[in-house]
Amino acid sequence: MFDHLRAFPQQLRELIARVPPERLRMRLADGTFAAVEQAWHLADLEVEGYGERIRRIEAEDEPELADFRGDVVAAERKYLELELEPALVRFEEARARNVAALESARDRSRAGHQEGVGRVTLARIAEMMAEHDAGHAAELHALLQER
């Protein structure tokens, strides 16, 4: 699993590189995030969601963990108006930190309670990251296929 988590930032770059420049800020017909929004969402979630959860679970006993409301954050931060490259760099750097923290964790059964999810262990957070990656990869593939 850690190999996948480490590899996904490069896969994200490769997928987004296939999106024609004029479509980087275009959402799917169903309203799914545009490519630039996807990149910023992944970057911010990696830092403020997963990174914070990992940090707090390692530092605290059974912390209460806030949900990351990606749609709200995207609207507030106006992702569609932001540049793409800083998001990709932010995601790459945060993912590297998070994978290193998860790999070096002495006890991946340590847990916290995530709003809207329930009890989550460090091991489950790694799984959630991989599942989330897969969802965004699928959305980007759909963006590439939509005309």
Secondary structure, DSSP 8 states (H G I E B T S, - for coil): -HHHHHHHHHHHHHHHHTS-GGGTT---TT----HHHHHHHHHHIIIIIIIHHHHHHHHSSS-EE----HHHHHHHHTGGGS-HHHHHHHHHHHHHHHHHHHHH-S-TT-EEEETTTEEEEHHHHHHHHHHHHHHHHHHHHHHHH--
